[in-house]
């Protein structure tokens, strides 16, 4: 992920490879619109000081899972970040927190993809507030500005029952200075039904308290099956703050983009350690949710 290059922006159909079958459930989206006044308040709220003080919504230990030795886990690499991936800041009633999110291709040109638990607390909880995205955030730098949320959307089954197999969600960002996020930073495509054993580039934002390098990190590793609707990957350094990190297939070092095949989330909230991470398996459910988000964003 360290290769530099221009990002090609533009709209178009989402790339869907394979014929992964969605569970036969008439699932629908649960969304929350954010008023213009609340969006403006969020933009003012997130000062550099508050961003630096925000804590991860996920807490992940350093120890590797039983049976997994440190020598068997690939290391992560600190780098300067990429425009399509950034830090997602929010409040959830228990303080100011952050996760990782990425821009995903959409006709509305406004969508982010992250873990559902980053924007909605699941069963008996509600949506986060003061949601803002900083592309390529690095040590307080905001090279592409701060983008506020206009719409938050998760699957109803996550909202009603914290279904770990549906721990993904979408955010429609408000335009900034008359421009939409996709036209400014580019996008990653959406990939579903890709099976396991695939090489992915995973990038996220570990909290400095856990990683003194104080940079975003990336890792190139392979996916494996965890359960019917969960996949996993092993790589060191994915501490708290990396929930929502995209798993990119076919990563192109020139454009610094790829196809999102998962996000850190799902089983154990994405993982109980910094060495093994999980993602819901991307099938028709994520496709339907993206379509609902895109429709409501236009």
ABEGO torsion letter per residue (X at the ends): XABBEBBBBEBEBBBBBEABBBBBBBBBBBBBBBBAAAAAAAAAABBAAAAAABBBABBBBABBBBGBBAAABBBBBBBAEBAABBBBBBBAGAEBBBBBBBBBBBAAGABBBBBAAAABAEBGBBBBBGBBBBBGBBGGBBAAEBBBBABBBBBAAAAAAGBAAABBBBBBBBBBGGBBAAAAAEBBBBBBGAEBGBBBBBBBBBBAAABAAGBBBBBBBBBBBABAABBBBBBBGBBBGABGBBBBBGBBAAAGBBBBAEBBEEBGGGEABAABBBBBBBBAAAAAAAAAAAAAAX
